[in-house]
Amino acid sequence: DWGALREVVEAAEEDGPSRGASTIAMQTAKNVFLWPGRSYLRKALEIPLALWIDLVWGKRRVMEGYLNVAEWGEGVFGIEAAARRHF
């Protein structure tokens, strides 16, 4: 959502960073290919990676990748590990 991203960048310029504007593809790009810290450099790399991921992987694979690399609790990575731990 380019509008949401633009709002966050404008707000960050005025008040400093307060929240992200990441799509699932952007979060997947960060979790799979980049580092977790917040920086303009990481965001600049994340956007083209997310566009590439959307184009090449498609929505179903993006969700699969996201669910399998997201942190679901302290040190719990991936949906299967989360299901085993919490249920």
C-alpha positions as CSV (number, residue, x, y, z in Angstrom):
1,D,0.0,0.0,0.0
2,W,1.9,3.0,-1.3
3,G,-0.3,5.5,0.4
4,A,0.3,3.9,3.9
5,L,4.0,3.8,3.2
6,R,4.0,7.5,2.2
7,E,2.1,8.4,5.3
8,V,4.7,6.6,7.5
9,V,7.6,8.2,5.8
10,E,6.1,11.7,6.1
11,A,5.3,11.1,9.8
12,A,8.8,9.8,10.4
13,E,10.3,13.0,8.8
14,E,8.2,15.1,11.2
15,D,8.2,13.1,14.5
16,G,10.7,10.3,14.0
17,P,9.8,6.7,13.3
18,S,6.8,5.4,15.2
19,R,5.4,2.4,13.3
20,G,6.1,0.4,10.2
21,A,4.1,0.1,7.0
22,S,5.1,-3.3,5.9
23,T,3.1,-5.7,3.8
24,I,3.3,-9.4,4.3
25,A,5.7,-9.6,1.3
26,M,7.9,-6.9,2.9
27,Q,7.9,-8.7,6.2
28,T,8.8,-12.0,4.4
29,A,11.6,-10.2,2.5
30,K,13.0,-8.9,5.8
31,N,12.7,-12.2,7.7
32,V,14.1,-14.3,4.9
33,F,16.8,-12.1,3.3
34,L,17.5,-9.1,5.6
35,W,18.2,-8.2,9.2
36,P,15.6,-7.3,11.9
37,G,16.8,-3.8,12.8
38,R,15.0,-0.6,11.7
39,S,16.8,1.5,9.2
40,Y,16.1,3.4,5.9
41,L,18.8,1.2,4.3
42,R,16.9,-2.0,5.2
43,K,13.6,-0.5,4.1
44,A,15.2,0.6,0.8
45,L,16.4,-3.0,0.2
46,E,13.1,-4.5,1.4
47,I,10.8,-2.8,-1.0
48,P,12.3,-4.1,-4.3
49,L,12.8,-7.5,-2.7
50,A,9.1,-7.5,-1.7
51,L,8.0,-6.6,-5.2
52,W,10.2,-9.4,-6.6
53,I,8.8,-11.9,-4.1
54,D,5.2,-10.9,-5.0
55,L,6.0,-11.3,-8.7
56,V,7.9,-14.5,-8.6
57,W,6.3,-16.4,-5.6
58,G,2.7,-15.3,-5.8
59,K,0.4,-14.8,-2.8
60,R,0.1,-18.4,-1.7
61,R,3.9,-18.9,-1.5
62,V,4.4,-15.6,0.1
63,M,2.0,-16.6,2.9
64,E,3.6,-20.0,3.2
65,G,7.1,-18.4,3.5
66,Y,5.9,-15.8,6.0
67,L,4.1,-18.3,8.2
68,N,7.2,-20.5,8.3
69,V,9.7,-17.8,9.2
70,A,7.7,-15.4,11.4
71,E,8.5,-15.4,15.2
72,W,5.4,-16.5,17.1
73,G,6.8,-16.1,20.5
74,E,10.1,-15.7,22.3
75,G,12.4,-18.0,20.2
76,V,9.5,-19.7,18.4
77,F,9.9,-19.5,14.7
78,G,7.4,-20.9,12.2
79,I,3.8,-21.8,12.4
80,E,4.4,-25.5,13.1
81,A,6.7,-24.8,16.1
82,A,4.1,-22.3,17.4
83,A,1.3,-24.8,17.1
84,R,3.3,-27.4,18.9
85,R,4.3,-25.0,21.7
86,H,1.0,-23.3,22.2
87,F,-1.4,-26.1,21.6
